[in-house]
């Protein structure tokens, strides 16, 4: 019984160390532009742009595959602000 308990503690400690190392070694910095673009969009989630709501549009804009011109509810000044934001904050390679 004591051997089994000791083995489980050792095994748990080793797995914890491996997971801790892996979380540091394989850490990927998230792209915060998507969240900021989502805050700039109108938030109607109408789907008029062809994406599943504003979050889909923000994701496409951040990836460089979407066009803000497809967003029907956005006003001209909002579209221009988003274009300027994308120009000032290019996608990291």
C-alpha positions, 0 to 999 in steps of 0.5 A: 500500500505504501509503495503504491502511494509513493509511486503515485506521488513520484509519478504525479510529480514527474508529470507535473514537471513535464507539463510545467516545462511544456507550458513554458517551452511551447507558450504562444503569445495570443493575438490581441488585435482580434479582441480590439477589432471586435470592440471596434465593430458595431456588435450587431452579430447580423452575419451580413458580412458573411461571417458568423457574427462580429467575432468571425469578422474580427478574426478574419480581419486580424488574419488578413483574410477579411474586408471591413467593407463587408460590414454593412452596419459600420459607419464610414468613420468606424470603417476608416478607424479599423483600416487605420488600426490594421495599418498601424498594427500589422500582423506579426509573422 
